[in-house]
Amino acid sequence: MADAPTRAQRAAALDEKRRRLEDLKKRRNLRDEDTSKQKPAANLDEYIDGLLSASAAGMLSASGEEPGQVQQASPRATSTESANREKADASPQLTNIATTPQATLQKQIEVFTISTQTVPDEFIDIPDVEEEEAVERSEKQHVDQRNGASEAAEADELERQPVVLPIESVRKDVASEAFVSFINTASKKVERMLGAPMMDDLLADYVGASDRNKEQKSSDESRFISSRQIFECANWTPGRDVTDIDWSLLHRDLFLSTHQMPTSTTGGNAFMGSTAVSSVSFNETSSSSMTPRTGELQSDGLALIWSLTMPSRPEHIFTCGSPVTCGRFHPTEPTLVIGGCESGQIVVWDTRAGRLPVQKSSLMSVVGASIKGHTHPIGFMDAIEGGLGLVTSSSDGRVNYWSLANLREPADSVQISDSVSCFAIVPESEVLLVGDDFGSLYTVQSSSQSTNQRSSRKQVRKLETMDTAGNNFGHYGMVNSLSTKALKKGAAIRVAALSKGFLRGSGGLTLSCSVDWTVKLWAPAYSETPLLSMVSHSYDYMSDVKWCPTHPSVFATASSNGTLGLWNLTKSLEEPLTGPEGIVIEPDAMSGRGLNKLRWSSDGRRIAVSSGDQVHVLNMTEEVIRPKGDEDTRLMNQLVARGLLNRQ
């Protein structure tokens, strides 16, 4: 609201306005009086008649007529009576003049502009008070904007000028959590972008590009492997041997590797049964961070999640207080990873919660007179019951059944023998095929699940590998690996097709490998003795064997001499596709870096093979993984034709 001086000014302006209006009225009245005294202007009609008379007189003089006649018509044309009646009653003399051809009257049109000249009003424009305030606000905003723009320009100029921070400030900023998180996230995105072209062929290091292995590759190796890549991290993996590999079922470009304790800390005095983690507490370090905390590099256990686009750094890093002997991705929760430790404990990591485990099983639990849980190192684990259950085995011969909803203690337990070295699950019936340190094989009926109840009795049966003459056709040493065929998607399993818990036909064929240099083919639905025994040409023990998940007659073997073997039983039962020398993966096998684990991806296009503290990922060609025709029938016909199998 305006103040008192403003109102006074406004009242004075209004008085001045009234005074000027009165003066203006007086001046207009004076002009009107002067105009009325002047002689009135002639009538327009009379003016036109005069013009016409003057024109007519001129034309008559030019044509020879007497001027008197024109003078006689003039008074009639200039009469003060109505112009229309005078024109109608004009004399014959004027009519004759108008109709005479020599005196044609030409019309003239004159345009008059009538305007009135007045004295301009001299009113004082008195703006409204609210309008004045609005104008003041607008001007203030413009001033503020100009000032703000100038200040922003000055700030930008100051930002462009480099400022040298003190060393203490630099160290503080670099060590801050926000800076570390930014560097980890940004660098990982950049590495993924740089590694994206590798995903075109899934790997970038093509066969023959490495000078170190160039002389040791066979000329036919490119028929089976299109590319390869080595995955290792300079900060975390050196000196830590790989113990297990697993591919993610949800993200095809991710795989898991578990590792032993560093070789520098391994010794005879190391306590192998140390607890996996003393306590489960909040973990401040993100699993995606590459920066180790104090003592983490010397942690006994390590599990890493790798992406195919980043061979030099893992996606997630997990640590544990006990060496991790095996690991699996959670079958239903993509953010969870399950690990088995040398302490006998099962640990669970969460990619959202940091590096330390978020859950662990009890170190030992006693129920009645029996001891549940593992008291010896866990060697193998796998999921059952459609991802709802878990099976683990330890070196003391115990097999435990767990519910993934409760890993504090096992739901059931069974003692197989004095030792268990490996096992495999038959997907059709969830029967366990178990191998021990002495070369024997056992079958264990998997737990049957009804309404929140589990069977407390397990039927354990040993496969009789001796004939009536006492000849042993089984393994003569520790069974290192067993492999059953994956269940085909959409395949309908009939109970009549099962025999002793195994499928009849090629779907029930299983593989085993041992330190006795052999790989054996079994058909437990038909016979308890092996159908075929394949011996390593180099007489090195076979560390792992796995069926191809997409080709029914192809499997891969890993040897302690650092070579990978690929077999196709429909083409040959005696020789592998890769020849007797195989594919050289680790040329320094004599230094103790032989192959110890292999794992096919779910689509069969890649094989991950571990050698020491490195993981080699091989991209397979279509010749290896693509079936040609009905391979199942061809394989069974070949086994029957060779007399190795009796379908009756």
C-alpha positions in Angstrom: 0.0 0.0 0.0 1.3 3.5 -0.9 2.4 5.8 1.9 1.0 9.4 2.8 3.4 11.3 0.5 2.3 9.2 -2.5 -1.4 9.9 -1.8 -0.7 13.7 -1.6 1.1 13.6 -4.9 -1.7 11.8 -6.5 -4.3 14.3 -5.2 -2.3 17.2 -6.5 -2.1 15.6 -9.9 -5.8 15.1 -10.0 -6.4 18.8 -9.2 -4.0 19.8 -12.0 -5.9 17.5 -14.4 -9.3 19.2 -13.5 -7.8 22.7 -14.1 -6.5 21.8 -17.5 -9.8 20.2 -18.5 -11.6 23.5 -17.7 -9.1 25.5 -19.7 -9.6 23.3 -22.6 -13.4 23.7 -22.5 -13.0 27.5 -22.4 -10.7 27.5 -25.5 -13.2 25.3 -27.4 -16.1 27.6 -26.6 -14.1 30.6 -27.9 -13.4 28.8 -31.2 -17.0 28.0 -31.7 -18.1 31.6 -31.2 -15.5 32.9 -33.7 -16.6 30.3 -36.3 -20.3 31.3 -35.9 -19.5 35.0 -36.7 -17.8 34.2 -39.9 -19.9 34.0 -43.3 -21.3 30.6 -43.7 -19.9 28.5 -46.5 -21.7 28.3 -49.8 -24.0 25.4 -50.4 -22.4 22.5 -52.2 -25.2 22.3 -54.7 -24.8 26.0 -55.7 -21.0 25.4 -56.0 -21.6 22.6 -58.4 -24.1 24.6 -60.5 -21.6 27.4 -60.7 -19.0 25.1 -62.0 -21.4 23.6 -64.6 -22.5 27.1 -65.8 -18.9 28.2 -66.2 -18.1 25.2 -68.2 -21.1 25.6 -70.4 -20.3 29.3 -71.1 -16.8 28.4 -72.2 -18.0 25.8 -74.6 -20.6 28.1 -76.2 -18.0 30.7 -76.9 -15.8 28.2 -78.5 -18.7 27.0 -80.8 -19.7 30.5 -82.1 -22.9 30.9 -80.1 -23.9 34.3 -78.8 -22.9 35.1 -75.3 -26.2 36.6 -74.5 -27.8 33.2 -74.6 -25.4 31.9 -72.0 -26.0 34.9 -69.8 -29.7 34.1 -70.0 -29.2 30.6 -68.7 -26.8 31.6 -65.9 -29.3 33.2 -63.6 -31.5 30.1 -63.8 -28.6 27.8 -63.0 -27.5 29.9 -60.0 -31.0 30.2 -58.5 -31.3 29.6 -54.7 -34.1 27.1 -55.2 -33.6 23.4 -55.2 -31.0 22.3 -57.8 -32.9 19.3 -58.9 -36.1 21.2 -59.8 -34.2 24.0 -61.6 -32.3 21.5 -63.7 -35.6 19.8 -64.7 -37.2 23.2 -65.7 -34.2 24.6 -67.5 -34.8 26.8 -70.7 -34.6 25.3 -74.2 -31.5 27.2 -74.8 -29.5 25.3 -72.0 -31.0 22.0 -73.2 -29.9 22.7 -76.7 -26.4 23.5 -75.4 -26.2 20.2 -73.5 -27.5 18.1 -76.4 -25.3 19.7 -79.0 -22.6 17.2 -80.1 -20.0 19.9 -80.3 -20.5 20.9 -76.6 -20.1 17.5 -74.9 -20.0 18.1 -71.1 -17.1 16.3 -69.4 -17.6 15.4 -65.8 -15.0 16.5 -63.3 -14.7 14.8 -59.9 -13.0 16.7 -57.1 -12.2 15.0 -53.8 -12.3 17.1 -50.6 -10.8 16.1 -47.3 -12.4 17.8 -44.4 -10.5 17.8 -41.1 -10.8 19.7 -37.9 -7.8 21.1 -36.2 -8.0 21.1 -32.4 -5.6 21.8 -29.6 -4.0 18.5 -28.3 -5.1 17.5 -24.9 -2.6 17.9 -22.3 -3.7 15.3 -19.8 -1.3 14.0 -17.1 -1.0 10.3 -17.2 -1.4 9.2 -13.6 -0.5 5.5 -13.3 -2.2 3.4 -10.8 -0.4 2.6 -7.6 -0.6 -1.2 -8.1 0.8 -0.8 -11.6 3.7 1.2 -10.2 4.4 -1.6 -7.7 4.3 -4.2 -10.5 6.7 -2.1 -12.6 9.1 -1.8 -9.6 9.0 -5.6 -9.0 9.6 -6.3 -12.7 12.6 -3.9 -12.8 14.0 -5.5 -9.6 13.7 -9.0 -11.1 15.6 -7.8 -14.2 18.3 -6.4 -12.0 18.5 -9.6 -10.0 18.7 -11.7 -13.1 21.5 -9.5 -14.5 23.4 -9.7 -11.2 22.8 -13.5 -11.0 24.1 -14.0 -14.6 27.2 -12.0 -13.8 27.8 -13.9 -10.6 27.4 -17.3 -12.4 29.8 -16.1 -15.1 32.3 -15.2 -12.4 31.8 -18.6 -10.7 32.3 -20.4 -14.0 35.5 -18.5 -14.6 36.8 -19.4 -11.2 35.9 -23.1 -11.8 37.9 -23.1 -15.0 41.0 -22.0 -13.2 42.9 -25.0 -11.9 43.3 -25.3 -8.1 46.1 -27.4 -6.6 44.9 -29.2 -3.6 47.1 -30.0 -0.6 48.4 -33.6 -0.4 46.3 -34.2 2.7 43.1 -33.1 1.0 43.9 -35.3 -2.0 44.5 -38.4 0.1 41.3 -37.7 2.0 39.2 -37.3 -1.1 40.7 -40.4 -2.8 40.0 -42.5 0.3 36.5 -41.2 0.7 33.7 -43.7 0.2 32.0 -41.5 -2.5 35.1 -41.3 -4.6 35.9 -45.0 -4.3 32.3 -45.9 -5.2 32.4 -43.6 -8.2 35.7 -45.0 -9.5 34.5 -48.6 -9.2 31.2 -47.9 -10.9 32.6 -45.7 -13.7 35.6 -47.9 -14.4 33.4 -51.0 -14.6 31.1 -49.4 -17.1 34.0 -48.3 -19.2 35.5 -51.9 -19.1 32.2 -53.3 -20.1 32.0 -51.0 -23.1 35.5 -51.9 -24.1 34.7 -55.6 -23.7 31.4 -55.3 -25.6 33.0 -56.2 -29.0 34.2 -59.4 -27.3 30.6 -60.5 -26.9 30.1 -60.5 -30.6 32.1 -63.7 -30.7 31.9 -64.0 -26.9 35.7 -63.9 -26.7 38.4 -61.9 -28.4 41.6 -63.8 -28.1 41.3 -65.9 -31.3 43.2 -69.2 -31.6 46.6 -68.6 -33.0 46.9 -65.0 -31.7 49.1 -66.0 -28.7 52.7 -66.4 -29.5 53.3 -68.5 -26.4 50.9 -71.3 -27.5 51.4 -70.9 -31.2 53.9 -73.7 -31.6 51.9 -76.1 -29.4 48.6 -75.8 -31.2 47.6 -78.5 -33.6 46.5 -77.4 -37.1 43.0 -78.7 -36.5 42.3 -76.9 -33.2 40.4 -74.1 -34.9 37.8 -76.7 -35.9 36.7 -77.0 -32.3 37.6 -73.7 -30.6 36.9 -70.3 -32.2 38.4 -68.2 -29.4 39.7 -68.2 -25.9 40.3 -65.9 -23.0 42.1 -66.1 -19.6 40.4 -64.7 -16.5 42.6 -63.6 -13.6 42.9 -60.6 -11.2 46.4 -59.4 -10.3 45.3 -58.3 -6.8 43.2 -61.2 -5.7 43.8 -64.5 -7.6 47.6 -65.0 -7.6 48.6 -68.1 -5.6 44.9 -69.1 -5.1 44.1 -72.4 -6.9 40.6 -72.6 -8.4 38.5 -75.2 -6.6 35.2 -75.0 -8.5 33.4 -73.3 -11.4 29.7 -72.7 -12.0 27.8 -70.8 -14.7 24.8 -68.6 -14.0 21.5 -69.9 -15.3 19.9 -66.4 -15.3 22.8 -64.3 -16.7 24.6 -66.2 -19.5 27.7 -63.9 -19.4 28.5 -64.6 -15.7 30.3 -67.5 -14.0 31.5 -68.2 -10.5 35.0 -69.4 -9.4 35.9 -70.4 -5.9 39.5 -70.4 -4.6 41.8 -71.9 -2.0 43.8 -70.0 0.5 47.0 -68.3 -0.9 49.9 -70.7 -1.3 52.2 -68.5 0.8 50.0 -69.1 3.8 49.4 -72.8 3.2 51.5 -75.1 5.3 51.5 -78.2 7.4 50.6 -76.3 10.5 47.5 -74.7 8.9 44.3 -75.6 10.7 42.0 -76.9 8.0 38.9 -76.8 10.2 38.9 -73.2 11.1 35.5 -71.5 11.1 34.2 -69.9 8.0 33.5 -66.6 9.8 33.6 -65.9 13.4 30.4 -63.7 13.3 28.0 -62.5 10.7 27.9 -58.7 11.0 27.3 -55.7 8.8 29.8 -55.5 6.0 30.8 -52.0 5.0 32.8 -53.0 1.9 30.7 -53.5 -1.3 31.3 -56.8 -3.1 31.7 -54.8 -6.3 34.6 -52.8 -4.9 38.1 -53.7 -6.1 39.9 -52.0 -3.2 40.8 -54.5 -0.5 40.4 -53.8 3.2 43.1 -54.5 5.7 43.8 -58.3 5.8 41.3 -59.2 3.0 44.0 -60.2 0.5 45.2 -62.8 3.1 41.7 -64.1 3.7 41.6 -67.9 3.6 38.5 -68.2 1.4 37.6 -66.4 -1.8 34.8 -66.5 -4.3 34.6 -64.4 -7.5 31.8 -63.6 -10.0 33.2 -62.9 -13.5 31.7 -61.3 -16.5 32.8 -62.3 -20.0 33.4 -58.7 -20.9 36.0 -58.1 -18.1 38.7 -60.7 -18.0 41.0 -58.7 -15.7 38.6 -57.8 -12.9 35.7 -59.6 -11.3 32.2 -58.3 -11.0 31.9 -59.3 -7.3 34.4 -60.4 -4.7 33.5 -62.5 -1.6 35.7 -63.5 1.2 35.5 -66.1 3.9 37.5 -67.2 6.9 37.9 -70.8 5.6 39.0 -72.0 2.1 36.1 -72.4 -0.2 36.1 -75.8 -1.8 32.9 -75.5 -4.0 30.3 -73.0 -4.9 27.0 -72.6 -6.8 24.8 -69.8 -7.9 21.5 -69.9 -6.0 19.0 -71.7 -8.3 16.2 -69.2 -7.7 17.7 -66.0 -6.2 20.1 -64.3 -8.6 21.8 -62.2 -5.9 22.8 -65.1 -3.7 25.8 -67.3 -4.0 26.3 -70.5 -1.9 29.7 -71.9 -0.9 31.1 -74.9 0.8 34.1 -74.6 3.1 36.9 -76.8 4.4 35.6 -76.1 7.9 32.4 -78.1 6.9 30.2 -75.0 6.9 27.9 -73.7 4.2 28.0 -70.0 3.7 25.7 -67.7 1.7 26.8 -64.4 0.1 24.6 -61.6 -1.1 25.8 -59.2 -3.8 23.7 -56.5 -2.1 25.2 -56.9 1.4 29.0 -56.8 0.9 31.9 -59.3 0.9 31.2 -61.3 4.1 28.7 -64.1 4.3 25.2 -63.1 5.3 24.3 -66.7 6.5 26.2 -69.7 7.6 25.5 -73.2 8.8 26.4 -74.4 12.3 29.8 -75.8 12.6 28.5 -78.9 14.3 25.0 -79.9 15.5 24.2 -82.9 17.6 20.7 -84.3 17.4 20.1 -87.2 19.8 23.0 -89.6 19.5 23.9 -88.5 15.9 25.9 -85.6 14.6 24.4 -83.5 11.9 26.3 -81.2 9.7 29.8 -81.7 8.3 32.9 -82.0 10.4 35.2 -82.5 7.4 35.8 -80.4 4.2 32.8 -80.2 1.9 33.8 -81.5 -1.5 30.7 -81.3 -3.7 27.3 -79.6 -3.7 24.4 -79.3 -6.1 20.7 -78.3 -6.1 17.8 -80.7 -6.1 14.0 -80.5 -6.0 13.7 -77.8 -8.6 16.0 -75.5 -6.7 14.4 -75.9 -3.3 17.0 -78.3 -1.8 20.7 -78.7 -1.7 22.9 -81.8 -1.4 26.5 -81.7 -0.1 29.1 -84.3 0.5 32.2 -84.3 2.7 35.4 -86.2 2.7 34.3 -88.3 5.7 31.7 -90.1 3.6 28.6 -88.1 4.8 26.0 -86.8 2.4 23.6 -84.1 3.8 20.3 -82.8 2.4 19.5 -79.2 3.1 16.5 -76.9 2.6 17.6 -73.6 1.0 15.1 -71.9 3.3 17.1 -73.0 6.4 20.8 -73.6 6.1 21.4 -73.6 9.8 21.4 -77.4 9.9 20.7 -80.2 7.4 17.2 -81.6 7.1 18.6 -85.1 6.6 21.9 -86.9 6.5 23.2 -90.3 5.3 26.6 -92.0 5.7 27.8 -93.6 2.4 31.2 -95.1 3.1 34.5 -94.0 4.7 34.9 -91.3 2.1 33.1 -89.5 -0.7 35.1 -87.9 -3.4 32.3 -86.7 -5.8 28.7 -87.3 -6.8 26.2 -86.5 -9.5 22.4 -86.1 -9.5 20.2 -88.0 -12.0 17.8 -85.2 -12.9 14.9 -87.5 -13.8 14.6 -89.2 -10.4 17.1 -87.2 -8.2 19.0 -90.4 -7.5 22.6 -89.7 -6.3 25.5 -91.4 -8.0 28.4 -91.3 -5.6 32.1 -92.1 -6.0 34.6 -92.6 -3.2 38.4 -92.5 -2.8 38.7 -96.2 -3.6 37.1 -96.3 -7.0 33.7 -97.6 -5.9 30.3 -96.2 -7.1 27.1 -96.0 -5.0 23.5 -95.0 -5.8 21.5 -93.2 -3.1 17.7 -92.8 -3.5 17.1 -89.1 -3.2 14.8 -87.7 -0.5 11.1 -87.8 -1.4 9.2 -84.8 -0.4 5.6 -84.9 0.7 3.6 -82.5 2.8 6.5 -80.8 4.7 8.0 -84.2 5.5 11.1 -85.9 4.2 12.0 -89.6 4.1 14.4 -90.4 7.0 15.6 -93.6 5.3 17.9 -93.6 2.3 18.6 -96.7 0.2 22.3 -96.9 -0.4 23.4 -99.5 -3.0 26.9 -100.2 -4.2 27.5 -101.0 -7.9 29.0 -104.4 -8.4 31.7 -103.9 -10.9 33.2 -107.5 -10.7 32.1 -110.3 -12.9 31.6 -113.9 -11.9 35.3 -114.6 -12.5 36.4 -111.9 -10.0 37.6 -109.4 -12.6 37.1 -105.8 -11.5 35.9 -103.5 -14.3 35.6 -100.5 -12.1 38.1 -97.8 -11.2 41.3 -98.6 -9.4 41.8 -95.3 -7.8 39.9 -92.2 -6.5 36.9 -91.2 -8.6 37.5 -87.5 -9.4 34.3 -86.7 -11.3 30.9 -88.1 -12.3 28.6 -86.7 -15.0 25.0 -87.4 -15.8 23.1 -86.0 -18.8 21.0 -82.8 -18.4 17.3 -83.1 -18.6 16.0 -81.9 -21.9 13.6 -79.0 -21.8 10.0 -80.1 -22.3 10.8 -83.8 -22.2 8.1 -85.9 -20.6 9.6 -88.5 -18.3 7.7 -91.8 -18.0 8.0 -93.9 -15.0 8.2 -97.0 -17.2 11.3 -95.6 -18.8 13.2 -95.6 -15.5 15.1 -98.6 -14.3 16.9 -98.5 -10.9 16.4 -94.7 -10.9 18.1 -94.2 -14.3 16.6 -93.6 -17.8 16.7 -96.4 -20.3 18.3 -95.3 -23.6 21.1 -92.7 -24.2 19.6 -90.3 -21.6 20.7 -92.7 -18.8 24.3 -92.9 -19.8 26.8 -91.6 -17.2 30.5 -90.8 -17.2 33.2 -91.2 -14.6 36.9 -90.4 -14.5 39.7 -91.3 -12.1 43.3 -91.1 -11.2 43.8 -94.5 -12.9 44.1 -92.6 -16.3 40.7 -93.8 -17.5 37.3 -92.4 -18.4 34.4 -95.0 -18.2 31.0 -95.0 -19.7 28.1 -96.5 -17.7 24.5 -97.5 -18.3 23.2 -98.3 -14.7 19.7 -98.9 -16.1 21.1 -102.0 -18.0 24.2 -103.1 -16.2 26.3 -102.2 -13.1 29.6 -102.7 -14.9 30.9 -100.1 -17.3 30.2 -100.3 -21.0 33.4 -98.8 -22.2 36.8 -97.7 -20.8 38.9 -95.0 -22.5 42.5 -94.7 -21.4 44.6 -91.5 -21.5 47.4 -91.7 -24.1 49.7 -89.7 -22.0 49.0 -91.8 -18.9 48.0 -88.7 -16.8 45.2 -88.9 -14.4 41.8 -87.5 -15.6 40.7 -84.7 -13.3 37.2 -83.9 -14.6 34.7 -85.1 -17.2 31.4 -83.5 -18.3 28.7 -84.2 -20.9 27.8 -81.5 -23.4 24.3 -80.1 -22.5 23.3 -79.8 -26.2 24.9 -82.7 -28.0 23.9 -86.2 -26.7 27.1 -87.9 -27.7 29.8 -85.2 -27.0 31.7 -84.9 -23.8 34.9 -83.1 -22.6 37.7 -84.3 -20.4 40.3 -82.3 -18.4 43.7 -83.9 -17.8 46.5 -83.2 -15.3 48.9 -82.7 -18.2 47.1 -79.4 -19.1 45.1 -80.7 -22.2 41.4 -80.7 -23.0 39.9 -83.6 -24.8 36.7 -83.6 -26.9 34.9 -86.8 -27.7 32.0 -87.7 -30.0 30.9 -91.3 -29.4 28.9 -91.5 -32.6 32.1 -90.9 -34.6 34.5 -93.0 -32.6 34.6 -95.0 -29.4 38.4 -95.2 -29.2 39.8 -91.8 -30.3 38.7 -88.3 -29.3 37.9 -85.6 -31.8 41.0 -83.6 -30.7 43.4 -86.5 -31.3 45.6 -88.3 -28.8 47.4 -85.0 -27.8 44.2 -83.1 -27.2 44.0 -79.3 -27.0 46.8 -77.7 -25.0 45.3 -75.3 -22.4 48.2 -74.9 -20.0 51.6 -75.6 -21.5 53.3 -75.4 -18.1 51.5 -78.4 -16.7 54.8 -79.9 -15.6 55.0 -77.0 -13.1 51.9 -78.2 -11.3 49.4 -76.1 -13.3 47.4 -78.9 -14.9 43.6 -78.7 -15.5 41.5 -79.6 -12.4 37.9 -78.4 -13.2 35.8 -77.9 -16.3 32.2 -76.7 -16.8 30.0 -76.3 -19.8 27.7 -73.3 -20.1 24.0 -74.1 -20.3 23.8 -73.4 -24.0 26.9 -75.6 -24.7 28.7 -72.8 -26.5 31.5 -72.2 -23.9 33.6 -74.3 -21.6 35.3 -72.9 -18.5 38.5 -74.7 -17.5 40.6 -74.0 -14.5 44.3 -74.3 -14.3 46.0 -73.2 -11.1 44.8 -69.8 -10.2 43.5 -69.0 -13.8 40.2 -69.7 -15.5 40.3 -70.3 -19.3 37.0 -69.8 -21.2 36.8 -71.4 -24.6 34.3 -70.6 -27.3 33.3 -73.8 -29.1 32.4 -74.0 -32.8 29.2 -75.3 -34.3 30.8 -78.5 -35.4 31.2 -79.5 -31.7 27.9 -78.4 -30.2 25.3 -78.8 -33.0 23.8 -82.3 -33.4 23.5 -83.8 -36.9 20.4 -85.9 -37.1 19.2 -88.3 -34.4 22.4 -88.7 -32.4 20.7 -90.6 -29.6 19.6 -93.4 -31.8 22.9 -93.6 -33.6 24.8 -93.8 -30.3 22.6 -96.6 -29.0 22.8 -98.5 -32.2 26.6 -98.3 -32.2 26.8 -99.6 -28.6 24.5 -102.5 -29.5 26.3 -103.2 -32.7 29.6 -103.4 -30.8 28.1 -105.8 -28.3 28.6 -103.4 -25.4 24.9 -103.1 -24.5 22.0 -105.5 -24.4 18.7 -103.7 -24.5 16.8 -106.7 -23.2 
